[in-house]
Structure formats: C-alpha cells, structure tokens
Amino acid sequence: MNCICKTGWNPGTPSMTQEQCTHRNNVQSSEKPQVYKVGIYGWRKRCLYFFVLLLMILILINLALTIWILKVMNFTIDGMGNLRITEKGLKLEGDSEFLQPLYAKEIQSKPGRPLFLQSSRNVSVNIVNSNNQLLTQLVTGSRGFKARGKMFEVKSTSGKLLFSADEKEVVVGAERLRVMGAEGAVFSKSLETPHVRAEPFKELRLESPTRSLLMEAPKGIQILAEAGDIQAICRNELRLESKDGEISLDARRIRLMRLPEGKASTSSSSSGTRQTVYEVCVCPNGRLFLSQAGVGSTCQISHNVCL
C-alpha cells in the first residue's frame, strides 16, 4: 500500500512530519497478502469422483446390455428377428405367438406356403362397423364352427356359386347334392328341386312318417325306375286323380290284388265246380270288385259289395 505524503501547512490542521509518513509505509508493507482458495477439496472431491466413476460404470453396463439385446433380437435396418419391414407392410417368417388381439388389413402367407392358425381355445374373426357394432363373426373352437352374418356364400375357383344361405333361402348351386347319412335327409318345410335320384344300385325312398307327402309340378311328375320296381305303400288310401285328363295303366299284365268278391244269390248260383275266372265290376261309387264269370255278366247279381 502506497502512501503519498505532502508537506505543507493548512490553517487549523497540525503538520505531519516526513518521518511519520515513512514509518506508516513500513508497517503496511510488512503485512502478508491474503490468498482465497477456489474449488472442491477434501471429502467432497472424493465423493464427486466416486459418483462420476459409478456413472461411467452404469453407462458401460447399459451400453453392453443394449448391444446384447440388439444381437439376441437380431435387430437390423430391415426389422427385428423374423419380422421384416417392407414397402407393402410387415413380413413375418416362422412361428409367431400373439398375446393380444391382432389388427390388420390383410394377412397372407408366403407364396407357395400354407397359412396356419393355431390356438389353445378358439380363433375368432370379427368385423365391426365405425360404431364398433358386430357385423360378421367367424368362430372356430373346440365345440365346433360358428359363422354369423347376413349371408354366407361358397364359390368355386371359377366363381360359380356352390352354396348360399341367408334369412330367406338356402341355395345349393352344385350339380349334385349327396346325402350320405343312414337316415337320409329330413326337411321340416317344402323342398324344391328338378331331380331326385338315388345312388347307383341304391334305393330311393320318399317317406313322411306322421304327415302327408305332397309332390307338385306345373308340367308333370315323372317317376322312373329303369332297372327295378316302384312301390307306393300307404296305411289308409292311395288316390290317383286327374282333373282334366286320364289315368293310363300301360303294361302287359295288370294285377289288382285283394279285391273283394261279390257273392251271387243261391238260386242263381250254378252247381258244379267252383269258377276260377272272374270279371271286374265297378260300383257306382267307383269301387271295384270281382264277380264269378258266367255266360253273361254277373255284376248285377253280385252287387251286394256296393251296398
């Protein structure tokens, strides 16, 4: 510290000698200058170095784990593992397991390879609208196969309709419908078809156990057995009716079994051997009966069957 002393005299101020100013300068120069330390020292410095070292170790461990995960999961520029990212979407190779629902616009297999879906319970395919309301549902499970929708269609590779079902009707578009069950097919309502035919060397049987069986056709019904017999069996009555035409029986032999036989009176009956030739008689109500043949017609004397 420097001190500038000036000699002079001011009125009312005592004078200072040069010796006093020199003594003050010597006292001030003998004092040491004070030095202030800046930084972290002691235990704080050691703790800081420890935390920096621990942070570096954690960074190295994290980097090693990241490299290990990238290597195990096979991360590449194109994707991860069997999952590849292409221009058309995601490409997945091998077997995959989905623990949550899968939402996709299109799912297809690799060209020339089948698409295999497997589940321990069921596989469900749901189609909903914008309001999240279910429109179509397809469920395959352990109990069976279920489909829900407004319409169900099955088409061939050429686009021909094979089977169609909706609320109004069921259409079978195949050329032949085969029923392999031992009991055949049961229809609770009407059946419309242009042709009903049995398998080769098999019998065709149309039966209604508790109700009537009705066959209708605007242009006629043809029943044909080229290599066998046709049997029509009923419990009560078998009626053949033609409103505007006729009923023709065209055969070399016509047999009317179990027709009732009219009995003639005792006076008109002839003595001798029993007749083996009969004539067919018709009652006014259309009933047929047999009468023993004679020289003339015996229907009048045997008409007691018509009563």
Rosetta silent file (secondary structure, phi, psi, omega in degrees, C-alpha in Angstrom):
SEQUENCE: MNCICKTGWNPGTPSMTQEQCTHRNNVQSSEKPQVYKVGIYGWRKRCLYFFVLLLMILILINLALTIWILKVMNFTIDGMGNLRITEKGLKLEGDSEFLQPLYAKEIQSKPGRPLFLQSSRNVSVNIVNSNNQLLTQLVTGSRGFKARGKMFEVKSTSGKLLFSADEKEVVVGAERLRVMGAEGAVFSKSLETPHVRAEPFKELRLESPTRSLLMEAPKGIQILAEAGDIQAICRNELRLESKDGEISLDARRIRLMRLPEGKASTSSSSSGTRQTVYEVCVCPNGRLFLSQAGVGSTCQISHNVCL
SCORE:     score description
SCORE:     0.000 S_00000001
   1 L     0.000  125.734 -179.685    0.000    0.000    0.000 S_00000001
   2 L   -95.978  145.679  178.936    1.484    3.289   -1.035 S_00000001
   3 L  -129.301  127.933  179.622    1.035    6.477    0.844 S_00000001
   4 L  -102.159  119.539 -179.549    1.641    9.849   -0.660 S_00000001
   5 L  -109.268  134.500  178.092    2.658   12.466    1.872 S_00000001
   6 L  -119.229  135.174  177.958    2.623   16.081    1.120 S_00000001
   7 L   -96.208  137.078  179.446    4.315   18.682    3.224 S_00000001
   8 L   168.799  175.868 -177.502    2.610   21.862    3.722 S_00000001
   9 L  -131.557  127.526  174.494    0.652   23.775    6.164 S_00000001
  10 L  -111.755  144.474 -178.540   -3.088   24.302    6.236 S_00000001
  11 L   -64.262  137.099  178.559   -4.695   26.656    8.654 S_00000001
  12 L    74.838    5.388 -179.984   -6.165   24.825   11.628 S_00000001
  13 L  -118.793  128.080  178.821   -4.500   21.476   10.716 S_00000001
  14 L   -67.669  153.505 -177.301   -1.468   20.225   12.568 S_00000001
  15 L   -85.743  147.847  178.699    1.505   19.481   10.448 S_00000001
  16 L  -112.085  132.773 -177.924    2.784   15.879    9.763 S_00000001
  17 L   -83.744  165.218 -178.563    6.436   15.258    9.559 S_00000001
  18 H   -72.343  -27.905 -179.989    8.117   13.159    6.887 S_00000001
  19 H   -68.008  -39.182  179.666    9.327   10.604    9.436 S_00000001
  20 H   -65.115  -38.674  179.651    5.777    9.689   10.495 S_00000001
  21 H   -67.316  -37.444  179.715    4.732    9.002    6.869 S_00000001
  22 H   -69.120  -35.985  178.993    7.756    6.779    6.312 S_00000001
  23 H   -67.631  -36.868  179.196    7.017    4.729    9.448 S_00000001
  24 H   -68.229  -38.541  178.154    3.453    4.058    8.339 S_00000001
  25 H   -64.975  -35.350  179.296    4.617    2.788    4.942 S_00000001
  26 H   -70.450  -38.473  179.410    6.990    0.316    6.572 S_00000001
  27 H   -65.245  -43.319 -177.989    4.280   -1.119    8.856 S_00000001
  28 H   -70.595  -33.465 -179.599    1.860   -1.686    5.983 S_00000001
  29 H   -74.290  -20.851  179.577    4.466   -3.330    3.728 S_00000001
  30 H   -75.701  -18.834  179.435    5.375   -5.827    6.470 S_00000001
  31 L   -75.462  139.653 -179.890    1.825   -7.417    6.415 S_00000001
  32 L   -80.919  143.776  177.702    1.375  -10.613    4.133 S_00000001
  33 L   -72.957  142.904 -179.896   -1.249  -10.563    1.351 S_00000001
  34 L   -86.073  132.630 -178.061   -4.370  -12.906    1.951 S_00000001
  35 L  -112.373  125.126  179.671   -4.969  -15.769   -0.650 S_00000001
  36 L  -103.293  122.846 -179.035   -8.571  -17.232   -1.102 S_00000001
  37 L   -81.436  135.907  179.940   -8.798  -20.864   -2.450 S_00000001
  38 L  -118.687  128.218  179.078  -11.444  -21.597   -5.171 S_00000001
  39 L   134.972 -173.484 -178.916  -12.745  -25.274   -5.883 S_00000001
  40 L  -110.148  128.348 -176.806  -13.829  -28.523   -4.147 S_00000001
  41 L  -134.783  159.761  174.350  -11.395  -30.107   -1.737 S_00000001
  42 L    80.618 -143.082 -176.122  -11.406  -32.861    0.830 S_00000001
  43 H   -66.124  -28.129  177.918  -14.251  -35.432    1.186 S_00000001
  44 H   -64.415  -39.309  179.062  -16.460  -33.533   -1.260 S_00000001
  45 H   -66.111  -40.550  178.675  -13.913  -34.060   -4.012 S_00000001
  46 H   -65.800  -39.501  177.338  -13.641  -37.765   -3.266 S_00000001
  47 H   -63.899  -39.518  179.387  -17.477  -38.180   -3.328 S_00000001
  48 H   -63.291  -44.025  178.451  -17.664  -36.369   -6.662 S_00000001
  49 H   -63.821  -36.553  179.577  -15.043  -38.675   -8.190 S_00000001
  50 H   -65.140  -44.794  179.755  -16.888  -41.721   -6.815 S_00000001
  51 H   -66.181  -36.936  176.814  -20.217  -40.676   -8.371 S_00000001
  52 H   -64.771  -41.919  178.017  -18.525  -39.917  -11.705 S_00000001
  53 H   -64.854  -41.434  178.129  -16.899  -43.363  -11.677 S_00000001
  54 H   -64.007  -39.182  177.895  -20.226  -45.031  -10.754 S_00000001
  55 H   -64.665  -39.972  177.983  -21.976  -43.196  -13.570 S_00000001
  56 H   -65.172  -39.477  178.127  -19.371  -44.342  -16.079 S_00000001
  57 H   -63.373  -43.502  178.779  -19.771  -47.957  -14.905 S_00000001
  58 H   -63.260  -38.695  178.521  -23.562  -47.726  -15.315 S_00000001
  59 H   -64.198  -41.174  178.687  -23.153  -46.267  -18.795 S_00000001
  60 H   -66.215  -41.566  178.475  -20.851  -49.119  -19.798 S_00000001
  61 H   -63.885  -43.704  178.458  -23.258  -51.734  -18.381 S_00000001
  62 H   -62.041  -41.465  178.641  -26.198  -50.104  -20.170 S_00000001
  63 H   -65.767  -39.191  178.321  -24.258  -49.997  -23.427 S_00000001
  64 H   -66.744  -41.772  177.464  -23.287  -53.661  -23.061 S_00000001
  65 H   -64.804  -38.921  178.183  -26.894  -54.684  -22.368 S_00000001
  66 H   -63.213  -43.236  178.471  -28.108  -52.687  -25.345 S_00000001
  67 H   -65.464  -38.632  179.393  -25.600  -54.377  -27.645 S_00000001
  68 H   -65.358  -42.102  178.211  -26.554  -57.786  -26.223 S_00000001
  69 H   -64.359  -42.271  177.880  -30.291  -57.137  -26.780 S_00000001
  70 H   -61.672  -36.931 -179.595  -29.642  -55.965  -30.336 S_00000001
  71 H   -74.447  -40.699 -178.911  -27.648  -59.111  -31.018 S_00000001
  72 H   -69.487  -45.442 -179.099  -30.148  -61.505  -29.422 S_00000001
  73 L   -78.157   -4.889  177.191  -33.229  -59.904  -31.004 S_00000001
  74 L    57.941   51.142  176.446  -31.404  -59.666  -34.307 S_00000001
  75 E   -72.940  128.718  175.586  -32.131  -56.016  -34.878 S_00000001
  76 L  -133.904 -176.578  178.146  -31.229  -54.869  -38.358 S_00000001
  77 L   -68.772  -30.675 -177.044  -32.079  -51.990  -40.629 S_00000001
  78 L   -85.111  -16.397 -178.915  -34.909  -54.042  -42.190 S_00000001
  79 E   162.675 -154.471 -175.789  -36.537  -55.167  -38.955 S_00000001
  80 E  -132.688  122.021  176.428  -36.194  -57.344  -35.885 S_00000001
  81 L    59.542 -126.421  177.653  -35.645  -61.096  -35.878 S_00000001
  82 L   -82.092   -1.059 -179.517  -38.180  -62.824  -38.138 S_00000001
  83 E   -96.652  121.350 -179.837  -40.068  -59.554  -38.518 S_00000001
  84 E  -120.240  142.381  178.493  -39.107  -57.554  -41.582 S_00000001
  85 E  -100.409  116.703 -179.684  -40.360  -54.149  -42.637 S_00000001
  86 L  -116.973  179.806  179.688  -41.083  -53.948  -46.355 S_00000001
  87 L   -69.116  -30.598 -178.426  -42.757  -51.470  -48.657 S_00000001
  88 L   -87.327  -10.808 -179.298  -46.037  -53.421  -48.565 S_00000001
  89 L   147.331 -143.671 -179.692  -46.093  -53.835  -44.779 S_00000001
  90 E  -102.543  138.838  178.895  -44.669  -56.270  -42.250 S_00000001
  91 E  -119.170  120.951 -175.823  -43.240  -59.650  -43.221 S_00000001
  92 E  -117.170  124.192 -178.343  -43.116  -62.315  -40.531 S_00000001
  93 L  -110.986  141.228  179.345  -41.217  -65.563  -41.045 S_00000001
  94 L    85.921 -169.763 -179.607  -41.553  -68.681  -38.910 S_00000001
  95 L   -81.891  140.060 -179.480  -43.899  -69.339  -35.991 S_00000001
  96 L  -135.547  149.683 -179.188  -45.250  -66.348  -34.072 S_00000001
  97 L  -125.828  127.337 -179.975  -47.322  -66.004  -30.935 S_00000001
  98 L  -111.140  120.218 -179.803  -49.677  -63.084  -30.284 S_00000001
  99 L   -89.610  -14.497  179.789  -50.707  -62.491  -26.683 S_00000001
 100 L  -126.220  168.116  179.581  -53.044  -59.604  -27.511 S_00000001
 101 L   -58.385  146.581 -179.658  -55.564  -59.000  -30.344 S_00000001
 102 L  -108.673  125.008  178.606  -54.100  -58.563  -33.820 S_00000001
 103 L  -112.983  120.561 -177.399  -55.446  -55.777  -36.037 S_00000001
 104 L  -151.138  151.223  176.504  -54.504  -55.993  -39.704 S_00000001
 105 L   -81.412  -35.628 -178.320  -55.959  -55.097  -43.070 S_00000001
 106 L  -151.780  136.290  177.277  -54.639  -58.202  -44.823 S_00000001
 107 L  -126.015  122.347 -179.886  -52.905  -61.395  -43.693 S_00000001
 108 L  -142.183  153.258 -178.799  -51.324  -63.671  -46.294 S_00000001
 109 L   -88.320  175.621  177.195  -48.708  -66.394  -46.281 S_00000001
 110 L   -70.041  143.526 -178.846  -45.514  -66.627  -48.226 S_00000001
 111 L   -54.436  126.049 -179.216  -46.023  -67.612  -51.883 S_00000001
 112 L    84.810    2.525 -179.972  -46.247  -71.382  -52.096 S_00000001
 113 L  -120.496  144.542  179.966  -46.547  -71.823  -48.323 S_00000001
 114 L   -76.482  159.048  175.247  -49.729  -72.512  -46.289 S_00000001
 115 L  -103.735  119.937 -173.585  -51.104  -70.161  -43.639 S_00000001
 116 L  -116.956  122.301  177.430  -51.500  -71.966  -40.308 S_00000001
 117 L  -114.908  129.288 -177.227  -53.511  -70.532  -37.397 S_00000001
 118 L  -136.665  138.869  178.148  -53.440  -72.333  -34.052 S_00000001
 119 L  -147.900  147.295  179.216  -54.991  -71.543  -30.687 S_00000001
 120 L   -74.592  -18.303 -179.826  -55.481  -73.483  -27.463 S_00000001
 121 L  -119.025  -73.155  179.669  -59.108  -72.271  -27.197 S_00000001
 122 E  -153.740  166.809  175.000  -60.577  -70.698  -30.320 S_00000001
 123 E  -121.175  120.442 -175.673  -59.853  -68.466  -33.292 S_00000001
 124 E  -118.479  136.453  175.177  -62.278  -65.593  -33.787 S_00000001
 125 E  -123.245  115.316 -176.757  -62.554  -63.229  -36.729 S_00000001
 126 E  -117.129  140.547  175.641  -64.808  -60.222  -36.100 S_00000001
 127 E  -122.967  122.147 -177.665  -65.862  -57.468  -38.483 S_00000001
 128 E  -121.714  164.506  177.766  -67.321  -54.317  -36.960 S_00000001
 129 L   -95.125 -168.519 -177.991  -68.534  -51.003  -38.312 S_00000001
 130 L   -66.480  -24.297  178.842  -67.488  -47.492  -37.402 S_00000001
 131 L   -91.696   13.079  179.541  -69.642  -47.628  -34.250 S_00000001
 132 L    62.802   30.040  175.772  -67.865  -50.812  -33.103 S_00000001
 133 L   -94.388  137.566 -176.068  -71.007  -52.888  -33.705 S_00000001
 134 E   -72.768  126.119  178.838  -70.503  -56.507  -34.696 S_00000001
 135 E  -106.490  -49.561 -178.134  -71.484  -57.229  -38.315 S_00000001
 136 E  -136.256  139.633 -177.740  -69.866  -60.562  -39.156 S_00000001
 137 E  -139.355  137.778  177.832  -68.262  -63.123  -36.882 S_00000001
 138 E  -130.967  117.406 -175.006  -66.378  -66.330  -37.536 S_00000001
 139 E  -127.249  125.627  173.146  -65.504  -68.528  -34.543 S_00000001
 140 E  -119.326  121.072 -177.857  -63.706  -71.881  -34.630 S_00000001
 141 E  -139.940 -169.788 -179.124  -63.374  -73.603  -31.275 S_00000001
 142 L   -69.114  -24.772 -178.949  -63.333  -76.944  -29.537 S_00000001
 143 L   -87.861  -15.134  178.855  -67.134  -77.201  -29.740 S_00000001
 144 E   149.963 -161.530 -175.646  -67.398  -76.551  -33.451 S_00000001
 145 E  -118.602  127.900 -178.392  -67.506  -73.935  -36.158 S_00000001
 146 E  -128.170  136.934  176.922  -69.806  -70.915  -35.953 S_00000001
 147 E  -131.797  136.021 -178.046  -70.479  -68.220  -38.527 S_00000001
 148 E  -132.680  126.794 -179.203  -72.672  -65.175  -38.004 S_00000001
 149 L   176.905  176.871  179.766  -73.673  -62.726  -40.693 S_00000001
 150 L   -75.930  -28.575 -177.156  -76.356  -61.603  -43.081 S_00000001
 151 L  -152.947  147.809  179.278  -75.295  -64.001  -45.843 S_00000001
 152 E  -130.836  125.636 -177.053  -72.995  -66.986  -46.312 S_00000001
 153 E  -131.585  145.269  173.546  -71.650  -67.998  -49.725 S_00000001
 154 E  -128.498  123.810 -177.689  -69.337  -70.688  -51.035 S_00000001
 155 E  -123.982  154.819  176.983  -67.979  -70.329  -54.587 S_00000001
 156 L   -81.353  177.962  179.565  -65.696  -72.406  -56.767 S_00000001
 157 L   -65.670  -26.145  178.222  -62.413  -71.229  -58.241 S_00000001
 158 L   -84.953   -1.885 -179.965  -64.240  -70.243  -61.420 S_00000001
 159 L    92.849    4.987  179.744  -66.698  -68.076  -59.490 S_00000001
 160 L   -76.910  137.881 -179.776  -69.663  -70.453  -59.705 S_00000001
 161 E   -74.222  121.495  177.866  -71.997  -70.364  -56.722 S_00000001
 162 E   -99.268  -39.314 -178.187  -71.898  -73.677  -54.846 S_00000001
 163 E  -152.378  138.485  179.036  -73.775  -72.818  -51.657 S_00000001
 164 E  -146.606  139.138 -178.662  -75.588  -69.742  -50.407 S_00000001
 165 E  -144.284  135.076  173.054  -77.632  -69.133  -47.267 S_00000001
 166 L  -146.149 -167.811 -177.350  -79.483  -66.121  -45.880 S_00000001
 167 L   -68.447  -24.260 -174.355  -82.631  -65.460  -43.859 S_00000001
 168 L   -94.490  -39.690 -174.017  -84.947  -66.193  -46.800 S_00000001
 169 L  -155.806  164.359  174.359  -83.498  -69.229  -48.548 S_00000001
 170 E  -121.986  124.316 -175.285  -80.665  -71.717  -48.886 S_00000001
 171 E  -114.806  128.788  173.676  -79.345  -72.296  -52.408 S_00000001
 172 E  -109.790  110.682 -175.410  -77.244  -75.280  -53.469 S_00000001
 173 L   -94.477    0.385  179.496  -75.631  -74.493  -56.812 S_00000001
 174 L   -72.976  157.535 -179.706  -73.680  -77.729  -57.273 S_00000001
 175 L   -68.125  -26.199 -178.042  -74.721  -80.160  -59.973 S_00000001
 176 L  -143.650  135.312  175.536  -75.327  -82.917  -57.419 S_00000001
 177 L  -112.757  116.745 -177.191  -76.231  -82.925  -53.720 S_00000001
 178 L  -107.302  129.445  176.328  -75.308  -86.157  -51.958 S_00000001
 179 L  -111.197  112.032 -172.729  -76.741  -87.110  -48.552 S_00000001
 180 L   -95.351   -4.418 -177.898  -74.623  -89.906  -47.049 S_00000001
 181 L   -67.922  151.754 -179.660  -76.486  -90.359  -43.760 S_00000001
 182 L   -67.253  -31.815 -179.864  -78.213  -93.660  -42.995 S_00000001
 183 L   -90.614    0.611  178.558  -81.485  -91.869  -42.212 S_00000001
 184 L    79.552 -149.619 -179.473  -81.303  -89.673  -45.301 S_00000001
 185 L  -116.242  140.288 -179.877  -82.325  -86.028  -45.226 S_00000001
 186 L  -115.525  126.021  179.565  -85.135  -84.549  -43.126 S_00000001
 187 L  -120.466  119.963  178.964  -86.930  -81.392  -44.313 S_00000001
 188 L   -77.912  -22.080  178.569  -89.390  -79.697  -41.965 S_00000001
 189 L  -118.321 -162.140 -176.860  -90.678  -77.483  -44.784 S_00000001
 190 L   -77.218  158.602  178.378  -91.024  -77.859  -48.529 S_00000001
 191 L  -126.594  129.151 -179.620  -88.224  -78.934  -50.871 S_00000001
 192 L  -118.058  119.330 -179.160  -87.875  -77.608  -54.406 S_00000001
 193 L  -155.819  147.753  179.353  -85.637  -79.479  -56.828 S_00000001
 194 L   -82.557  -14.910 -174.207  -85.791  -80.502  -60.505 S_00000001
 195 L  -153.727  128.818  174.445  -84.406  -84.006  -59.937 S_00000001
 196 L  -120.892  120.080 -175.139  -84.367  -86.513  -57.076 S_00000001
 197 L  -143.765  142.089  177.569  -82.201  -89.576  -57.691 S_00000001
 198 L   -86.665  169.534  176.493  -80.606  -92.265  -55.562 S_00000001
 199 L   -67.622  155.512  177.112  -77.053  -93.520  -55.792 S_00000001
 200 L   -56.356  134.683 -179.454  -76.347  -96.266  -58.347 S_00000001
 201 L    64.512   20.942  175.547  -77.580  -99.658  -57.099 S_00000001
 202 L  -118.938  160.564 -179.531  -79.277  -97.930  -54.161 S_00000001
 203 L   -92.920  145.639  174.773  -82.959  -97.465  -53.355 S_00000001
 204 L  -106.500  125.323 -176.260  -84.748  -94.130  -53.382 S_00000001
 205 L  -131.757  122.867  175.026  -87.316  -93.751  -50.650 S_00000001
 206 L  -108.787  121.972 -170.645  -89.625  -90.802  -50.049 S_00000001
 207 L  -142.610  140.811  170.976  -91.348  -91.064  -46.679 S_00000001
 208 L  -127.448   99.441 -171.031  -93.427  -88.928  -44.335 S_00000001
 209 L   -63.107  -38.053 -173.461  -93.835  -90.903  -41.075 S_00000001
 210 L  -120.192   -8.049 -178.138  -96.517  -88.761  -39.404 S_00000001
 211 L  -130.868 -170.079 -178.003  -97.826  -86.396  -42.090 S_00000001
 212 L   -90.405  159.360  177.829  -98.697  -86.394  -45.764 S_00000001
 213 L  -117.178  119.322 -174.857  -96.321  -86.381  -48.702 S_00000001
 214 L  -121.009  128.438  175.928  -97.199  -83.973  -51.492 S_00000001
 215 L  -120.545  125.083 -177.488  -95.454  -83.725  -54.850 S_00000001
 216 L  -129.522  143.509  175.344  -96.401  -80.864  -57.171 S_00000001
 217 L  -157.278  132.291 -177.560  -95.151  -79.782  -60.579 S_00000001
 218 L   -69.066  -24.731 -176.942  -96.819  -77.460  -63.102 S_00000001
 219 L  -114.230   11.963  175.013  -95.649  -79.501  -66.106 S_00000001
 220 L   117.962  158.861  177.742  -95.872  -83.017  -64.748 S_00000001
 221 L  -124.428  127.791 -179.886  -94.187  -85.509  -62.459 S_00000001
 222 L  -116.805  123.738  177.122  -92.229  -88.434  -63.849 S_00000001
 223 L  -114.493  116.844 -172.249  -91.330  -91.423  -61.687 S_00000001
 224 L  -130.231  130.369  172.723  -88.916  -93.747  -63.472 S_00000001
 225 L  -128.111  101.106 -173.443  -87.204  -96.955  -62.380 S_00000001
 226 L   -74.049  -28.355 -175.722  -85.160  -98.283  -65.270 S_00000001
 227 L  -131.543   27.454 -178.337  -83.856 -101.423  -63.573 S_00000001
 228 L  -161.388 -162.401 -177.025  -86.221 -102.035  -60.665 S_00000001
 229 L  -105.967  162.142  173.201  -89.681 -101.682  -59.171 S_00000001
 230 L  -120.352  125.117 -179.741  -91.715  -98.721  -57.934 S_00000001
 231 L  -121.322  132.686  174.079  -93.679  -99.197  -54.740 S_00000001
 232 L  -122.907  110.112 -174.680  -96.270  -96.841  -53.276 S_00000001
 233 L  -118.933  131.422  177.267  -97.390  -98.006  -49.815 S_00000001
 234 L  -138.146  166.092 -177.878  -99.893  -96.227  -47.589 S_00000001
 235 L   -88.911  -37.692 -175.691 -101.888  -97.097  -44.493 S_00000001
 236 L  -108.677  -79.239 -173.256 -105.332  -95.820  -45.483 S_00000001
 237 L  -129.443  143.727  173.234 -105.990  -94.700  -49.044 S_00000001
 238 L  -118.052  115.515 -172.767 -103.979  -94.302  -52.216 S_00000001
 239 L  -114.678  128.971  172.595 -105.672  -91.892  -54.588 S_00000001
 240 L  -113.472  116.026 -173.616 -104.815  -91.283  -58.230 S_00000001
 241 L  -130.881  133.861  175.211 -106.714  -88.257  -59.505 S_00000001
 242 L  -128.310  117.290 -174.387 -106.618  -86.450  -62.824 S_00000001
 243 L   -74.738  -46.010 -175.063 -108.800  -83.358  -63.056 S_00000001
 244 L  -115.064   -3.963 -176.096 -108.696  -82.676  -66.801 S_00000001
 245 L  -122.848 -146.170 -177.267 -107.018  -85.767  -68.264 S_00000001
 246 L  -135.144  164.253  177.632 -106.968  -89.505  -67.869 S_00000001
 247 L  -111.950  119.058 -176.478 -105.095  -92.148  -65.935 S_00000001
 248 L  -111.074  134.043  173.821 -103.443  -94.763  -68.147 S_00000001
 249 L  -115.078  103.850 -174.169 -102.121  -98.117  -66.995 S_00000001
 250 L  -111.133  103.342  179.002  -99.892  -99.410  -69.776 S_00000001
 251 L  -160.438  159.016  176.487  -98.426 -102.838  -69.066 S_00000001
 252 L   -67.276  -34.615  179.375  -98.522 -106.383  -70.333 S_00000001
 253 L  -131.510  134.569  174.937 -100.026 -107.513  -67.065 S_00000001
 254 L  -123.338  117.949 -177.849 -102.161 -105.544  -64.615 S_00000001
 255 L  -113.418  126.227  175.853 -102.798 -107.234  -61.301 S_00000001
 256 L  -110.892  101.066 -173.957 -105.375 -105.975  -58.820 S_00000001
 257 L   -86.095  148.217  171.621 -104.690 -107.830  -55.594 S_00000001
 258 L    60.338   35.275  173.370 -107.120 -108.380  -52.714 S_00000001
 259 L   -75.832  142.396  178.365 -110.234 -107.107  -54.475 S_00000001
 260 L   -67.406  151.130 -178.105 -113.463 -108.066  -52.704 S_00000001
 261 E  -110.692  124.308  177.458 -115.503 -110.832  -54.267 S_00000001
 262 L   -76.516  144.470 -178.838 -119.199 -110.430  -54.791 S_00000001
 263 L  -108.424  127.002  179.073 -121.442 -113.329  -53.838 S_00000001
 264 L   -81.100  162.408  178.431 -124.343 -114.289  -56.059 S_00000001
 265 L   -68.142  162.177 -175.155 -127.699 -115.478  -54.700 S_00000001
 266 L   -68.884  -35.937 -178.873 -128.249 -119.204  -54.121 S_00000001
 267 L   -68.009  -32.589 -177.480 -130.881 -119.513  -56.832 S_00000001
 268 L   -90.585  -10.406 -178.980 -128.664 -118.020  -59.489 S_00000001
 269 L   -76.517  137.814 -178.217 -125.528 -119.858  -58.493 S_00000001
 270 L   -86.318  144.066  178.024 -124.695 -122.777  -60.748 S_00000001
 271 L   -82.721  158.641  179.159 -123.943 -126.167  -59.338 S_00000001
 272 L   119.793 -157.411 -178.294 -120.723 -127.920  -60.082 S_00000001
 273 L   -70.247  153.892 -179.523 -117.074 -126.953  -59.716 S_00000001
 274 L   -72.674  141.234 -179.103 -116.064 -123.523  -58.410 S_00000001
 275 L   -73.841  141.513  175.205 -115.278 -120.909  -61.039 S_00000001
 276 L  -111.563    4.056  178.692 -111.647 -119.770  -61.408 S_00000001
 277 L  -116.319  132.186 -178.582 -112.441 -116.985  -63.861 S_00000001
 278 E  -125.533  161.420  170.827 -113.808 -113.657  -62.635 S_00000001
 279 E  -117.060  149.863 -178.446 -114.888 -110.413  -64.158 S_00000001
 280 E   -92.062  125.920 -179.408 -114.091 -106.992  -62.747 S_00000001
 281 E  -115.516  154.301 -178.205 -117.116 -104.940  -61.842 S_00000001
 282 E  -123.061  128.554  176.147 -117.382 -101.272  -60.932 S_00000001
 283 L   -79.691  162.874  176.943 -119.817  -99.868  -58.396 S_00000001
 284 L   -58.835  -28.821  178.429 -121.499  -96.506  -58.948 S_00000001
 285 L   -83.801    3.867  178.807 -119.167  -95.016  -56.328 S_00000001
 286 L    92.291    4.729 -178.834 -116.138  -96.259  -58.293 S_00000001
 287 L   -80.410  139.781  179.475 -115.363  -99.273  -56.136 S_00000001
 288 E   -99.533  144.590  174.114 -114.031 -102.372  -57.886 S_00000001
 289 E  -151.520  166.102 -179.629 -114.986 -105.944  -57.011 S_00000001
 290 E  -103.457  146.575  176.720 -114.804 -109.396  -58.524 S_00000001
 291 E  -137.735  140.884  179.983 -117.705 -111.495  -59.693 S_00000001
 292 E   -62.008  132.701 -178.272 -117.697 -115.060  -60.900 S_00000001
 293 L   -73.773  144.871  177.371 -117.791 -115.146  -64.655 S_00000001
 294 L  -137.109 -161.384  176.762 -120.722 -116.773  -66.359 S_00000001
 295 L   -64.806  -40.712  175.898 -122.376 -116.974  -69.719 S_00000001
 296 L  -117.253 -171.730  178.898 -123.432 -113.384  -69.255 S_00000001
 297 L   -71.970  135.974  179.959 -122.397 -110.619  -66.896 S_00000001
 298 L  -110.981   14.265 -178.745 -122.823 -111.457  -63.237 S_00000001
 299 L   -66.952  -34.087 -176.496 -122.140 -107.984  -61.835 S_00000001
 300 H   -69.733  -37.703 -177.273 -125.840 -107.326  -61.244 S_00000001
 301 H   -83.865   -5.203  179.331 -126.411 -110.433  -59.183 S_00000001
 302 H  -120.181   25.017 -173.084 -123.205 -109.799  -57.125 S_00000001
 303 H   -83.735   10.883  178.073 -123.671 -106.116  -56.434 S_00000001
 304 H   -65.134  -16.438  176.664 -124.079 -106.645  -52.686 S_00000001
 305 H   -69.210  -29.298 -177.778 -120.452 -105.391  -52.338 S_00000001
 306 H   -74.883  -15.544 -176.627 -121.528 -101.929  -53.401 S_00000001
 307 L   -72.248    0.000    0.000 -124.027 -101.626  -50.524 S_00000001
